[in-house]
Amino acid sequence: MKKIYNIFMLVSLIMITACSKSDNATMPDGIVYLNQPQIVKVSGDPAILDTDPLGFKAKITVDLYYKDSQKPDYLDLVIVKNGDAKNAKVIKAKISTYPTEMEVDGKLLTELFGTIVSGDNYDFGTNYIVGEKTYVAFPEGGGIPYGPNTASQPDASPTVRYSAICGFDVDEFIGDGKFLVTVDGWEDFGVDAEAEVKKVDASTIAITYPIPAFKPIILKVNTGDNTVTVNKQEVGDYGNWGYGIFSVVSAGGGTANYVNPCNGIIQVNLSYTVAAGGFGAKVLELKKIQ
């Protein structure tokens, strides 16, 4: 049954109905077969730090998702900045060998688009060329590159993004250690209460728990992309609730657990567990008091 499902998925995703007419159309007339570009981050920096944007270096590979299926005549690797498809830049043309590696860096991005500032996003995709038709990675009229559902397939990566983020300096970020609780899903801190954050080392901070004798929540910051990990740790025992000591661990990956030095925000999505089971994940968000 799994094999049948996969074949159905393949056929449904590569049959595309036309929606416009153009020599450089994003969709052809009728129904055609297209393979799917696959772009993956291989090594280097996961993001661009605004403290040293020219120091950004990374390597990506350009490949095809269906390796044994029909191939395009070639692919053109393109970049857009901040979603501006009208200003897409080709950085490597006529790729026909797969996989092909490409190095990108802050100097290249600056030469193509000018100064890099925090909040800038650089999306990499490929224009797909067959005969006289070009299927663009980033349609000027908007829409999802390569059609709906392409990115939802297992391990599919038709585009990749590098974002410029505020660099994390632990002393500057913490300041006097006073933060305001803005979200408290577990309800121990209290929204609008003041929380204390302390430095452990250059990439580790601790949120002081508001209950005496409870252990602080230790956050490990990936200074390359500002994502946060909370390794499973015991916090404390309320004493009268019957479950014993509870523990927390971050859940949901980097999109749910991060620091944002630009606006002084800490967010962690913590899974709360005891020996008998768990209580699900709850968000704790703090904002630096300026």
N, C-alpha and C positions, 0 to 999 in steps of 0.2 A: 504494500500500500504506500509506503514511503517513496518508493521509486516512481510510482504513478503520480503522486503529488508533486514531486520535483519536476517531472516532465511537464505537467500542466502549468506549473509556475513559470518555467522557462518559456513555453509557448505564449502564455498570456502576457509576459513582460516584454517580448520582442516583437509583438504584433501591435503596430501603432497606427491609428487612423489620422488622416490628414486634417489640419486645421487652418492652413494658410498656403499661399502659392508664392514662391520666390526662388530665385536662383540660389539664394543662401538661406533657404527655408529651415525652420527648426523642425518641421514635420513634412514628410513627402506626401504626394497624392497617393491614395490607396493604402495598402498594407504592405509593409516591408519587414525584412529581418535585419536587426541590428544586434551586434554583440554589445557588451557593456564595458566601458572603461573602468579600470580599477587603479586608484591612486592611493598609495600608502606611505605614511611617515616611517622612514627606516631608522634614522639616527639623528643626533644633534639636539638642538634646543626645542622644547615643546611649545615655546611661546617667545615673543619678542619683548624684552624688558625695556621700558621707557628710559631707564637709567643708562642703558648702553645699546640703543637700537642697531648701531652699526656692528656691534659684536655678535649679532644673531647669525647663526650658521645651522643649516639642517640639510638633510638629504631625503629625497622622496623617490619612489619608483613608479613608473607608468607601466601598466600591464593591462591584460584583458581578463574579465571575470570568468568567461567561458573559454578556457585555453584551447580546447580542441574543436571549437566551432568556427564558423565563418568569420574572417577578420576584415577590418576596414582596409582601404587602400593605404591609409596612414592616419595618425592622430597628430594634432597640434596642441602642445601644452600651453595653456593660457592662464593668466592671473587677472582677477578683478579686485579692486579695492573698494571696500565698504558697499558692495553690491551694485556698483556702477557698471552695468554690462556694456554700456555704450563706450566705455573706456577700457575694454579688455585688451590686454597685451599678450602677444605670442612670445614666449621665451624659448621654446624649442619646437621647430617645425618638422613636419614629415617624419614622425616617429613610426617605424614599421618593424622594429625588433623589440620583442617583449620577453622579459621585462627590460626597461631602460631606466637607468638611474640618472637623477638630476640633482645637482647641488644648488641650493638657494641661500642667499644671505642678505643681511641688512643693506649692504652696498647696492646690490641688484635692485631691491625694492625701492630704495631711495632714488636711484637713477631713473626708474620707471615712473614713480608716482610722487616723488618729492618727500618732504620731511615726514618722518614717522612719529606719531603722537599716541599717547595712551588712548585706547578705545578703537583704534584702527583695526580692521579685519581684512586679511588677504586670503582670498579663496582661489584654489588651484583646481582646474578642470581641464578637459581635453575636448577640442572640436573634433568631430568624427566625420571623416571624409570618405565617401564612396562615389566613384565616377565623378560626375559634375555636381554632386550634392554635398553640402556641408551641414551637419547637424550640430548646432552650437552648444557649448557647455552651459552658457549663461544667456538665455534668450533676452533680447533687449526689452521685450514687452512684459518681462517677468515670467513667472512659472517655475516649476521644478526642473532642474537640469536632468535631461535624459528621460523625462516622463515620470509619472507617479509610481511609487512602490519600488523603484530600483534600489534605493538605499536601504530598504527594509529586509532584503535578502540576507541570509547568514554571511557575516564577514564582508558584506559589500561595502565598498568605499569609492563611489564615483567621483567624489571631490574631497579635498582636505582644506582645513583652515588653519592659518597661523594668526593669532591675535596679539596686538601690542597691549601689554598690561603694565600696571604700576609695579615697579620693583619693590620687593619686600625687604625693608631694613627693620629688624626687630625693635631696636631702640626708638626709632622714629615712629614706628607703628604703634607701639604701646604707650609712649609718652608717660604720663603720670599713672597709667594703669586703670583709669576710671572709664568704664563703659556702661552704656544704658542698655537694659534688656528690652528688646523690641518684639521678640517672639519667644514664648516659653511653653512648648507643647507638653512638657512633663510637669510644669507648674510648681517647681520648687523655688525658682528664682523670683518669679513675679514680674509681669510686664510693667515697665516704667521704673523698676528697681535699679539700683546701681550695683554693678558687678565689678570685681577686681580681677585684672589680668596681669600676670607676672611673666617675666622672661626666665626661661630655663637655660637656653643657649641661643645661638644665632638663628636657628631654624625651629625652635621648640618654645611654645608658650603654654601657660597653665591658667585655667579659669578657676578661681577660688570658689569652692562650693559654699552656698549660703548657710549650710547647717554645720555647726561646730562638730569637730572630729571626723567629718566626712572628707574624703580625699579629693584633691583638685582634679579637674578633667584636663588631661595632658594632650595637647594638639601638636602634631608634627607637620610643619609646613614644607611643602615642596617649593623651594624658592625659584625653581624654573618656570612654574606655571601657577603658583599661589594656591594649589589644591591642598587640602588638609586630610590627614589620616589620624584617627583616634584608635589606637590599638586597644583590644579588649582589656579593660581594667576594672577592678572593684572600686566602688565609690563609698558605700556605707549601708548601714542597717537602721531602718526607722525604729526598730525595737518592738513596736506594738502592732505591726501589720502582718506578722506570721510567715513572711517569705524569706527572712534572713537577709544576707548581704545581696545587694543588686549590683550589676555590672553594666557598663556601657561600651559600645563599639560603634564606629562610624559606619553608615550604610548609605548606598546610593552613589558612591563614587565621587569624582571631583566636581560634578555639576551641582551636587547637594552639599558638599563640604569644602569650604574655601575661606580664604581671607581676601579682602579687597582693599589694598592700601590706598587706593584713590579716594575712597569715602569712609575708610575706617571701620569696615564691617567684618565681623566674624560670623560665619554660619556653619553649624554642624548639624547633621541629621543623625541622631543617636538612637541605636537600638538598645532597649532596656531589657535585661534578662536577669533571672534568678535561677537557682538550681532546679526549680520545678518547671520552668518554661520562660516565655517571653511576653512582653507587653507591646511589641511593635516598635516602630521608629517614630521619634518626635524631634521636631526642629527646635534648636536653641540658636537665637540670633542676637548678637550684641552690636552696638554702634558706639564708636569712640565719642566721648564727651569732649567737645572742643573747648 
